[in-house]
Amino acid sequence: MTTLPPSSGPDAAADTPLVGIIMGSQSDLKIMENAAELLRQFQVPYEITLVSAHRTPHRLVEYAETARKRGLRVIIAGGGGAAHLPGMVAAFTTLPVIGVPINAATSIHGLDSILSMLQMPAGVPVATVALDGAANAAVLATQMLALGNARLQDVLEKYRTSLKDKVMRTIDELRKGGLNDD
């Protein structure tokens, strides 16, 4: 597993991963690293690893069942094709699981992945973001963590402001180029 580098000193306990990022195969990494990048930007400790629902089912059960004891508070699980990973992890933990459907080579344009996450049975939810939407999964995980964390609430406010500022800069650039945003 890869985690944020721990700090030294009295705040070292704060570096215990709060978010687990898991995926079914290495090919999913190009999508899931977007979640890792935002969590790094938000300074949310995370771990990232492979957990295949089909090739390493015992690892999946162990990962999900021990997640809370290891300090995780949210799990982001990406999967393509039939995408059983998020739902199976949700079956073995009461932590929130955020599913990231991935438009994999074996997928039906991602529709199979999306439906496998959305159509979970009552009592075993998987919060599901857009196809290849790992960045939004990181934002959602951070929002969940921010419910009891003023620093993360501030980080999210600043992030939203930066998104607005980016749009406003683009509008200004369009106006300077003679284009109108009306």
Secondary structure as UniProt FT lines:
FT   STRAND          2..3
FT   TURN            10..11
FT   HELIX           12..15
FT   STRAND          19..23
FT   HELIX           26..28
FT   HELIX           29..42
FT   STRAND          46..50
FT   TURN            53..55
FT   HELIX           57..66
FT   TURN            67..71
FT   STRAND          74..80
FT   TURN            81..82
FT   HELIX           85..91
FT   STRAND          97..102
FT   TURN            105..106
FT   TURN            109..110
FT   HELIX           111..118
FT   TURN            122..123
FT   STRAND          127..128
FT   TURN            131..132
FT   HELIX           134..146
FT   TURN            147..148
FT   HELIX           150..176
FT   TURN            177..178
//
